[in-house]
Amino acid sequence: MAHATSIEIKEFDTIIVGSGLAGLTAAYHASKNGNVAIITKSQLDISNSYYAQGGIAAVTAPEDSFESHIQDTMVAGRELCDRDAVEILVSEGQKCVQELISLGMEFDKENGEFVLGLEGGHTHRRILHAGGDATGKGLTCFMLKKVQEQKNIQVFEYTTVVELLVEGQLCVGVQAFDFVTGNNVIFKSKATIIATGGLSRIYDRSTNPHTATGDGIALAYHAGAKLSDIEFIQFHPSALYIPGEEAFLISEAVRGEGAWLLNQEGERFMQHIHPLAELAPRDVVAYAIYNQLQLHHADFVYLSLKHLNPESIKKRFSTIYNTLLKYHIDFTSDLLPISPAAHYMVGGIQTDLHGETNIAGLFACGEVASTGVMGANRLASNSLLECLVFGKRAAEKATQRKSTGVTLPEINDIRVDTGNENLFLETKNRIATLMSKKAGIVRSEEKLGEAIAELNSIKKQLPEIINEYNLLKIKHIVDICTLICESALIRKESRGGHIREDFQKENPELCAHLIQQKGHPYKFEEVRK
């Protein structure tokens, strides 16, 4: 490792890596106690949060209760949720939503009352929406505006973090690469908050933007942070299936309003599988669809809204309706071809209840974090709520940190060689196909072993010390996919978003968090009941 020449050093109280709802929320709250840098590898408004259609779950109706929301979350999480984290999510979530409303955020209303949706796994209507099926965009744009109003927040777009700078179990900042200038930049800080979102683009069918390849997870792992439960990947049951086209998400709320799932024979199948039928938790619905695809040797099932009021559907789901018209589908009258797509990383970087990792000064929030609220399967529309609650908590704890005076470690200068771009894309696509076939909705020891062997062969072709960005991205994706496959191999049971065809039942002895840390053997940790 050598010192890079003429590297620019910028200093901030708090650094936020990522610009989804969690990152923007953290930045907004951190800015009340110091200056803040937001570093994002694309534009400020490109994130999973921005594309979230469903809504935000919060207790607002008089007939609803905190305990009901807590129970629904715990049941969906298959006994792997930490009770204290879920209680914080639900109780503080309500306050965070009220705070947003007081700041001017508008959720959909009819006759002065909130329009509350119902989604899979919920026993009450408690889903707030904005712009019908554009809640993520509405919330993200609202927080974006709030962030841009703060004079002490500086945004660095088209800048990617390539390493977390850690000295003696203390995070002192990050090394980044500026795509516009081609320069390496050091950001020094008292606290760093990772809010880089998910990793579902490591699969070939995904609802996520192309930027969601798990950078934050890889950076944290290599810095020595603990990862928790990353074998649990949530596949959204209903994504549009048109060969050669992206997997456009069809919100869970569509089923919440009464849409039916039909197999190739035109028969409903969910009411025989779960008492909530089409509104069963996502892992149940995705697995049921998977089984129908195998049974009928098909690539898709159908979503039918023919029995519902077309005018209500057009109004409630205007974004989805208008998008589908581009494919010459009127989903009020046509059967809609759908199949599951990788959607959400349930586990992530392990944090405490304030978003802090095992590395002092390093925090994580949003989808990249494992706070204990999601368990083995995320309850629908809890993700935006988690961004608000734990984004705020992480920021408040981060801004209490004092300057340490620790010197910066030596860094490895990163450059971009455009000649490696095709290699990156080819390798990424090869890995995405591999993960979908060998570590998708249903796994087995044999398939996972084959995946690990192929990932290891790709890794062997990479140089020992990597100072080129495309090669670094390949290494990160290989490392993340290997960790997912290894954790899926270790968890010899089926639970939530992790289904093993060779271990089809839940194993009570494995009702624990699976922890992975670089240089340490894996271990299981008790769930906080």
N, C-alpha and C positions, 0 to 999 in steps of 0.2 A: 504494500500500500504506500503510495507516494503522495506528497502534497501536490495538489494541482496548482498551476500558476494562475495568478491574477484572478482569483475567485472572489466574486462579490459577496459580502456578508450583510444581511439585513437582520435587524433585531426587533422583535415584537414581544409583548407580554404573553399572548396566546396565539398559537397557530392552529387553524382548522384545515384539515386535508379533506376536501370533498365539498360539493355544493348542493346536495339534496336537502330535503326538509330538516334532517337531523343536523347537518352542518350549518345551515342558515340559522336554525334555532339557537344552536350553540354560539354562533358568532354574535347574534343579536344580544344574547344575555351576557356574553363575555365582554362585549363592548361597553357595558356599564361600569366595568372595573379595569380599564386599560386598553391599550391598542391591540388590534387583531388583524391577522393576515388570513385570508381565505385562499387556498391554493387548489386549483381545479384543472384537470388535464384537458378538458375541452372548454365549452362555454358554460357560463354560470347557470344557465337554465336547462342543462341536459343532465337528467338523473332519473332513477326509477321512480322517485316521489312524483316527479312532474307528470309521469304517464299513469299514475295510479287512478283508476276509474272508480273503484268501489266506494270509498268514503272513510270516515273516521268514527270509530266506536266510542261512545261516551254515554254515561247515564244521565239522561235529561228528562225522560218521561216519568210522571208520578207513580205509575204502576211498576216501573223498573227499580232495581236496587243495586248497590255496590256488590252485595253478596252474590246476586244472580250473575253479574258480569264476571266476577271472580271465578265462580263455579264453572261458567261456560268456558272460560280461558283454561282452567285446570283440566277440565274434561277433554277439550281439544288437544291439550298438551300431553295427554297419556301418562299422567302422574310424574312427569319430568319437570314441571314448572316449580320454581322456588316460590313458596307462598308469600313471603315478605315482599318480593319483587312485584308479584302480581297485585298485591294490595296497594303498593305505591302507584303502579301503572293506572289502576282504576280510580283511586281516590284523587290523586294529583292530576290525573288525566282530565277529570271533570273541571278542575280549577284552571288547567291550561287552556281548555276549550273556551271557558268563560272569559279568560284573559284575552284570548284572540278576538272574541266577539266584542269585548269592550274597546279593543284597539281598532275595530272597524271591519273585521272579517265577516262576510255575509254568507251564511248557510241557507239552503233552500227552505222557503216557508210557504205555507198556504193558509190564508185567513189568520195571519199573525202567529201561527204555530209552526214549529219545525216539522218538516217532512222527514219522518224517520223510516229508514229502510230496514229490511231483514236480510241477513246473509247466513251462509252455512255455519252451523254450530251455535248460533245465537238463539236463546229462548224468548227474547223480547225484541221488538223493533227499537233499535238504538243507534242506527247508522246515520250520521249526519252527512249530507251531500252538499256540494257547491256546483252549480251549473249542471245539475243532473248527474251525468257520468264523467265529470271533469274535475273531481274533487282535488286530486293531486296537483293538477295544474293551478287550480284556484288558490290552494293553500301555499304552494311553492312560490307562485307569483306574488302573493300577499307578503310572505316573509322576505322575498327578494327585495320588494319595495322598502320594507322596514330596514333591511340591512343597508340598502343604498342610501338611506336617509342618515345613517350614522357616520359622522365625519372621521371617526377613528377606526373604521374598518377599511382595509385596503385589499383589493381583489387582484389575484394573479391568475389570469386565464391562460390556457394553452401552456401550462406549466405542470410538470409531473414530478412527484416525489419519487426518488430512486433509492433512498436509504433513510432510515431513522437513525439519528446520531445518539448513541447510548454509551455512556461512560460509567462503569461501576454501578450498574442497575439503576441509572438515572438518565432519563431522556432529556437532552439539552437542545434539541432542535431537529431539523431535517436537511438533507441534501436534495436539491431539486434541479431539474433540467428545463430550461426555457426554450420551447420549440421555435419561438419567433426569433430570438437572438442567437440561439445555439449555444448559450452560456450555461455553465453550472452555477447555481446560486445556493449559498448557505443561509438558511433561516434559523436564527438562534432564538430560543424562547424559554420562558419559565415552565410553560405547559404546552403539550401538543395533543390535539384531539383528532383522532382518525374517524372520519365520517364518510368513508369511500363507497358505501353501499354494498351490493351483493356481488355474486360471481356466476350467475346463471348462464352467462354467455360461454361458459366452458362446455355447454351442451349444444347440440346442433339445432334443437327446437327450443326457443326461449322467448319469453315476453319482454325481456330486458333490452335496454339500448346496448349498442356494441361496446360501450365503455365499461360494462359491468363484467370484468374478468377477474375480480378478486385481488387487485393490487394491494389493498390495505391489509388483507389477511396475510399475504406473503411477506410484506414489509414487517409486520408485527411479529410474525413467527421467526423471521431471521434476526430480529432484534432481541429475541428471548421471551416474548410474551406468550402466555398460555392460551391455547385454543380449546374451546369446549363444544362438544356435540356437533362437529361439522359433517358427520355422516347423514344428518337430517336435512335433506333438500326437499323443498315443497314444490311439487308439480301442480300447476294450476290446471284444474280439470277441463276448462273450456277455453281453448284458444282456436281461432279459425284455422281450418285445414284446407289450404289450396296449394297443390304442388308447385314448388318454385317461388312461393310467396312467403313473407314473414309470418310468424305465428301471432297474429293480432289478437290481443286479449279480449274475451267477451266476459264482462264483469260478473262476479258471483251474484251481484244484485239482480241480474236478469233472472236467475233461478229463484232469487228471493221474491220476485214479483209473480212467480208461478210458472216459469218455463219448465218444460219436460225434457228429459233425456230419453232418446229413442235409439234402439239398436238398428242394425241393417234390415231387420224384418219389420221395422216400424213399431216395435213393442217397447213400452216403458220397462225398465229393469231395476231402478233404484228402490222402489217401494218394497221389493222382496229382500233387500239387503240391509236396510237401516230404517228405524222408525221415522227419521226426519226425511226419508226419501232423497229427493234432489238436493235437500238442504243439510245433508250429512256433512261432517267435517271434510275438508279438502282431501286429506289422505285417503279417506274411505271412497270418495267419489272417483278420484283419479285411478285408484286400484280397480274399482268396479269397471271403469271404462277400459282400462288395460285388458282386463279379462274378456270383455266383449270383443275387443279387437282381435285377441288370440282366437276366440271361439269362432268368429266369422271370417277370419283371415282378411281383416279389413284394416284400412288406415285411419278410419274416422267413425264416429257415431254422429247422431243428429241432435240438435237442440231445436225444439219446436215451441213457438209462441202463437201458433195459429188459433188457439182457444182463448187468447187474451184480447183485450180491447186495443185495436191498433193505434188509435189516437193517443191513448195513455202511454203506450210503449214508445211512440215517436217522441213525445214530449219528455218522458223520463230518461230515455237513452238516445238523445239527439246525436251525440258524437258517434256512438256505435252505429246507429241507423244510417247516418250520412256516409260513414266510412265504408260500410258494407255495400251501399249503392254503387260505389266505385267498382266493386266486383260483380255488379249486376245481381245482387242479392237483396231482396226486400224481406227483412227478417220478421216482419209482422205476418207474412203469408208464405214465405219459402222455408223449407227445412234448411237449417244451417249446419254445414259439416264442421265438426270440431274434434280435436283430440288434445290430450294433455301436453303441456310444455313446461320446461324448467322455469320457475318463477321467483322463488324466494329461498335464501339461505337461512335456515332456522337457527343453527348454531353460529359460532363466530369467535371473536377475540373475547376471552373471559374477562368480565369486569365485576367490580363490587357494585353496591347500590348507588354509588355516585359516579359510575362510569370509569373508575380508575382501574388500570390493569395491574399486574404484579410488578411492572416497571414504574418506579416513581416518576411522576411528571408526564406519563403517557396515559391518555384516556381514549375511550372509543364509545360511539353512540350510533343508534340507528341499526340498519340491517347488518352492518359489519360486526356489531357487538353481540355477545351472548350475555345478557343481563340476568337471565333466569326466568324471564316472563314467557318465553315461547314454548319451552318444553320440547317435545318431540314433533310438534306440529303447530304452526301458528294459527290462532283463531282469526278469521277474516276481519279485516279493517282494524286490527290492533296495531298494525305496523306504523301508520301515520301517528297514532297516539303515542307509541313508544318513542318516535322521533321527538315529539314535543316534550314529553316528560323527562326522558333521560338526556336529551340534548341540553335542556335547561339545567338539570342536575350536574352534568359533567362540566358545564361552563362555570357554574357557581363554585364547584370544588376547585376547578383548574385555576380560577382567578385568585384563589387564596394562597397559591404557592409563592414562595419568596425566591428571589434570585440566588443562585448557588455559587456563582463564580467559578464553576468547573470549566476547564479549558476544552475546546472542541477536539474531537478525535481526528486522526488523519483520514483523508477521504480519497476515494478512487474516482478520478475524473471520468465522467460519462460523455460519450459522443454518439451521434447518429450516423450510421452508414446506410444510405438508402438502398444499397445493393442487397441488404438483408431483409428488406420489407417483404418481398415475395416469400422468402424462407419462413418468416414469421406467420404470414397468412396461411401458407400451406400447412405448416405444423399445427397452428391453432385449429384449422378445419379438421385435420387428421385426429387431433386429440378430442375435439367435440364429437366426432363420429364414434370414436372409441368409448368415450364416457357415456354416450347415449345407449350404446349397445351393451356395455359391460357393467355400468354403474348407474343405470337409470332408475326407473320406478321400482323395478324388481331386480334384486341382486342375488348372487350365489358365490360360494367360495371359489368355484372354478373360474367364473367370469371375472371376479375381482382379481384373482391371481394373474390371469392373462393380461388384464389392464395394467397392473403394477409392472409386469415384465416388459410390456411395450413402452411404458413411461420411462422405465429405467434405461432402456436402449436409446431412447431419444436424449435422455440426460447425459449419457456417456459421450454423445457427439458434441456436447458443449464444452468450451474451454473452462479451465479451472477458475481463472479470474476473468470476470466478464466486465468489460468497460464499454460495451456497445448496447444501445437501448433496445433494439429488436431482439437481440440474444438474451438480454435481461428479462424481457417480457416472456420469452419462451420458457426460461428457467422458472419464473414465478408461476406460470400456468402448470408446468410439469410438477412443481413442488406441491401446489395446492391440490391438484388432481390425485397425486400420490397419497397425500394426507387424508383426503376424503375416502379413497379406496382402502387405505390401511384401517381407518376408523370403522368403515363399513364391514371390514373383514373381522375386526375384533368384536364388534357387537353381534353376537350369535343369537339374534332374536329378530322378530318383526315388531316394530313399534313406530307409530306415527309415520313420518316421511321416510322411514327406512324399512324396506320390506325384503326379507330374505326368503327365497323359495325353498332353501334347505333348512331354515329355522322359522316355521310359519307362525309360531305363537310368541306372545310376550313372555319373557323370562323374568319373574319377580326379583331374582338375584342381580339382574342387570338394570334395575330401576335406579340408575345413578348417572351422573354426568361423566362422560369420557373426556379426559384431559390429555392433550398432546403439547409437548414443549420441546424445543430443539435441544438436543444433547441429553435428554432425560427419557427414561422409559415411560410409556403411557401409564395412566392410573385412572381409577374410578373415584369420584367424589360423591358423598351423600347429597341427596336433594334436601333442601331446607323445607321441612313440612310446616 
